[in-house]
Amino acid sequence: MTIKVIYCSRSGNTKLLAESAAAAVETNAETTDTQLEEKADIVLLGSSVYAGSPDKSVYEFLEKNADKIGTLAVFGSSASGSSAFRKIKPFAEKLGIRVFEKFYNCPGHFLFMHKEHPDQNDLDGVSAFAKMVRYRA
């Protein structure tokens, strides 16, 4: 089974989560600039919410790689508590990508909010999510 961990991170919060998820499923974390060379059974996609939406690079990655994604699972962080899942899911489904119904989201540090996040519990949580997706997707 091929698993890829792909992420977009402006502040470093989602990068930390992606690295933990990747370690949990024994792969590397790569940015949304990555072009998938072959089909991945599972793509764990990390994104935060910026002004109400994921970064445009997330959408571009999905468009360029739609035919190489078996199942997409979404994780991320946000200062507002909003998850990128609610925007990514319908976009990915329109591209014909199967989307795992569960997602992982935790608080993310931004300015004065959530300065301690992502913390070890958040990193453990995304690791557990990645392992669960590997066995249930």
C-alpha angles and dihedrals in degrees: 000000000000117000125183127189112206126176148173117210128171098174101029097252096107091041089060090050092047093051091051092047091048093050090050092056095035101246138102128269114238132185127249087260086077119111111210109234095195137012116289117208089212131019115193103202120198121200140152127211116255116188090338100316143064118263114278089244088069091058092044091052091052093048093049095045105032094117091052098053118091100180126358121211120186130215135162151122136256138180091221095052091242116133125223087221094085091059099035097049099063092040092052093045091054086057090053095254118145109233123207107237096225125067139182124231131165136174115282128207113251125162105313097343126099094353092172095054140139086037131172092277089055092049091048089048095054090045090054090047092053092050092047092051090050091058100037107037 
